[in-house]
Amino acid sequence: MRIAPILLLVVSGCGTLFGIDEVSELPDRDGGIAGHITEDTRWQGTVVIDDVTIIDFGVTVTALPGTKIAIANNAHLEVAGVLDVDGSASDPITFEPSGGPFYGGILVTGHMTLSYAVQHGGAVIAKPGGLVELIDTVMYGASGDLVISEGGSIDISFSELGAPEGIVDTTHCNLHTSGPVATLRVTHSLVHGSPFGMMFYGGTSADLTFDNWDNQLIDIDTVPGVAGDISGGYFRAGPPVPVDGATLIATTLAEAPLVDAGVRR
């Protein structure tokens, strides 16, 4: 039986223990993290998450520039507290699966900020009460939809949803919203490369301005009751047409791709 919480951090080739309440003898654990993180923690170097890991409410985990976070295929990360991922243009922070193409994703009921990060292989899901902020961040390569709001808040700026050039993307929809969304903001970003750019199925007063959209089938798919502002955006396939009962405000649209959309280098 697994004894939780178990917190083992591997840092740049040497093991360092942070916030350990109890450690079981599990010789097959390979020095990874699992269970509940119960006190403020810093991640750096290489961090291995090999089973379900939960950042508890009231706890802050800070990832330092250059950190690599490798998550097992059968594992996922839950953020009930705060996850502050603060990379830099020259030293971004990466999230990636270990041992296969995908992992179980990141579930947010607290507050997660990714700044200068690259995340691929799993969805990010904002649940009610949760806030996901992406700044100067690249995300791609989910097994289904990529950034999902199930009633949580999304705030994305100067980021890229979709694989960089030369990488085959597996994502079905870059952004999917459902239910009431307190904050929905995607601005100065690239949304590209997937069959669907955005399944806009929940949210009003959405700020979707000054983005570049270039997706395979539909850039923004709508349902009755949603409302957002797409002004200033560039749509390679032409402006999206909302269904009856949905509102997409477009006071002006760009005639060429915006140069100030995407990650700032």
Residue pairs with C-beta under 8 A, 6 or more apart in sequence:
2 24
2 26
2 34
2 35
2 51
3 22
3 23
3 24
3 35
4 22
4 34
4 35
4 36
5 19
5 20
5 21
5 22
5 34
5 35
5 36
5 37
5 38
6 20
6 22
6 23
6 24
6 26
6 29
6 33
6 34
6 35
7 17
7 18
7 19
7 20
7 21
7 33
7 35
7 37
7 38
7 41
8 15
8 17
8 20
8 23
8 29
8 31
8 32
8 33
9 15
9 16
9 17
9 18
9 33
9 41
9 43
9 47
10 16
10 31
10 32
10 45
10 46
10 47
10 48
11 44
11 45
11 46
12 44
12 45
12 46
13 45
15 31
17 23
18 39
18 41
18 42
19 37
19 38
19 39
19 40
19 41
21 38
29 50
30 48
30 50
31 48
32 48
32 49
32 50
32 51
32 72
33 47
33 48
33 49
33 50
33 53
34 49
34 50
34 51
34 52
34 53
34 75
35 51
35 52
35 53
35 54
36 53
36 54
36 56
37 53
37 54
37 55
37 56
37 59
37 61
37 81
38 56
38 59
39 59
40 59
40 60
40 61
40 62
41 59
41 60
41 61
41 62
42 61
42 62
42 63
42 64
43 61
43 62
43 63
43 64
43 67
43 69
44 63
44 64
44 66
44 67
45 66
45 67
45 68
46 67
46 68
46 70
47 63
47 67
47 68
47 69
47 70
48 70
48 72
48 98
49 69
49 70
49 71
49 72
49 75
49 77
50 72
50 75
51 72
51 74
51 75
52 75
52 76
52 78
52 104
53 75
53 76
53 77
53 78
54 77
54 78
54 80
55 61
55 77
55 78
55 79
55 80
55 81
55 82
55 83
55 110
56 80
56 81
57 80
57 81
57 110
58 81
59 81
59 82
60 81
60 82
60 83
60 84
61 81
61 82
61 83
61 84
62 84
62 85
62 86
63 69
63 83
63 84
63 85
63 86
63 87
63 93
64 86
64 93
65 86
65 87
65 88
65 91
65 92
65 93
65 116
66 87
66 91
66 92
66 93
67 85
67 87
67 93
67 94
68 93
68 94
68 96
69 93
69 94
69 95
69 96
70 96
70 97
70 98
71 77
71 95
71 96
71 97
71 98
71 103
71 104
71 121
71 122
72 97
72 98
72 99
72 103
73 97
73 98
73 99
73 100
73 102
73 103
73 104
74 104
75 103
75 104
76 103
76 104
76 105
76 106
76 107
76 122
77 83
77 105
77 106
77 107
78 106
78 107
78 108
78 109
79 106
79 107
79 108
79 109
79 110
79 111
79 112
79 130
80 109
80 110
81 110
81 111
82 110
82 111
82 112
83 108
83 110
83 111
83 112
83 113
84 113
85 93
85 112
85 113
85 114
85 115
85 117
86 93
86 113
86 115
86 116
87 93
87 115
87 116
87 117
88 116
89 116
89 136
89 263
89 264
89 265
91 116
92 116
92 117
92 118
93 114
93 116
93 117
93 118
94 117
94 118
94 119
95 106
95 117
95 118
95 119
95 120
95 121
95 122
96 119
96 120
96 121
97 103
97 120
97 121
97 122
101 121
101 141
101 143
101 170
102 121
102 122
102 141
102 142
102 143
103 121
103 122
104 122
105 122
105 123
105 124
105 125
105 142
106 112
106 119
106 122
106 123
106 124
106 125
107 125
107 127
108 124
108 125
108 126
108 127
108 130
108 131
108 132
108 152
109 127
109 128
109 129
109 130
109 152
110 129
110 130
110 131
111 130
111 131
111 133
112 124
112 130
112 131
112 132
112 133
113 133
113 135
114 133
114 134
114 135
114 137
115 135
115 136
115 137
116 135
116 136
116 137
116 263
117 134
117 137
117 138
118 137
118 138
118 139
119 137
119 138
119 139
120 139
120 140
120 141
120 142
120 163
121 141
121 142
122 142
122 143
123 142
123 143
123 144
123 145
123 146
123 147
123 148
124 132
124 139
124 146
124 147
124 148
125 148
125 149
125 150
125 152
126 132
126 148
126 149
126 150
126 151
126 152
126 153
126 154
127 150
127 151
127 152
128 150
128 151
128 152
128 179
129 152
130 152
130 153
131 152
131 153
131 155
131 183
132 147
132 149
132 152
132 153
132 154
132 155
133 155
133 156
134 147
134 155
134 156
134 157
134 159
135 156
135 157
135 158
135 159
136 158
136 159
136 263
136 264
137 156
137 159
137 160
137 263
138 159
138 160
138 164
138 263
139 146
139 147
139 159
139 160
139 161
140 146
140 160
140 161
140 162
140 163
140 164
140 167
140 169
140 171
140 193
141 163
141 167
141 169
141 170
141 171
142 170
142 171
142 172
143 170
144 171
144 172
144 173
145 171
145 172
145 173
145 174
145 175
145 176
145 199
146 161
146 171
146 173
146 174
146 175
146 176
146 194
147 154
147 156
147 161
147 174
147 175
147 176
148 175
148 176
148 177
148 178
149 176
149 177
149 178
149 179
149 181
149 184
149 202
149 203
150 178
150 179
151 178
151 179
151 180
151 181
151 202
152 181
152 182
153 181
153 182
153 183
153 184
154 175
154 177
154 181
154 183
154 184
154 185
154 186
155 183
155 185
156 185
156 186
156 187
156 189
157 185
157 186
157 187
157 188
157 189
158 188
158 189
158 261
158 262
158 263
158 264
159 189
159 190
159 262
159 263
160 189
160 190
160 192
160 262
160 263
161 174
161 175
161 189
161 190
161 191
161 192
161 197
162 169
162 171
162 174
162 190
162 191
162 192
162 193
162 194
162 215
163 169
163 171
163 193
169 193
169 194
171 193
171 194
172 194
172 195
172 196
173 194
173 195
173 196
173 197
173 198
173 199
174 191
174 192
174 193
174 194
174 196
174 197
174 198
174 215
175 186
175 191
175 197
175 198
175 199
175 200
176 198
176 199
176 201
177 184
177 198
177 199
177 200
177 201
177 202
177 203
177 226
178 201
178 202
179 202
180 202
180 203
181 202
181 203
181 204
181 206
184 203
184 205
184 206
184 207
184 208
184 228
185 206
185 207
185 208
186 198
186 206
186 207
186 208
186 211
187 207
187 208
187 209
187 210
187 211
188 210
188 211
188 258
188 260
188 261
188 262
189 211
189 212
189 261
189 262
190 211
190 212
190 214
190 261
190 262
191 197
191 198
191 211
191 212
191 213
191 214
191 215
191 219
192 212
192 213
192 214
192 215
193 214
193 215
193 216
194 215
194 216
195 215
195 216
195 217
195 218
196 215
196 217
196 218
196 221
197 213
197 214
197 215
197 218
197 219
197 220
198 208
198 219
198 220
198 221
199 221
200 206
200 220
200 221
200 222
200 223
200 226
200 228
200 246
201 221
201 222
201 223
201 226
202 226
203 226
203 227
203 228
204 225
204 226
204 227
204 228
205 227
205 228
206 226
206 227
206 228
206 229
207 228
207 229
208 220
208 228
208 229
208 230
208 233
209 229
209 230
209 231
209 232
209 233
210 231
210 232
210 233
210 258
210 260
210 261
211 230
211 233
211 234
211 258
211 261
212 233
212 234
212 236
212 257
212 258
212 261
212 262
213 219
213 220
213 233
213 234
213 235
213 236
213 237
213 240
214 235
214 236
214 237
215 237
218 240
219 235
219 237
219 240
220 230
220 240
220 242
220 248
221 240
222 240
222 242
222 243
222 246
222 248
223 243
223 245
223 246
224 243
224 244
224 245
224 246
225 245
225 246
226 242
226 246
226 247
227 246
227 247
227 248
227 249
228 247
228 248
228 249
229 248
229 249
229 250
230 239
230 240
230 248
230 249
230 250
230 253
231 249
231 250
231 251
231 252
231 253
232 252
232 253
232 254
232 258
233 250
233 253
233 254
233 258
234 253
234 254
234 255
234 256
234 257
234 258
234 261
235 253
236 257
239 248
239 250
239 253
240 248
242 248
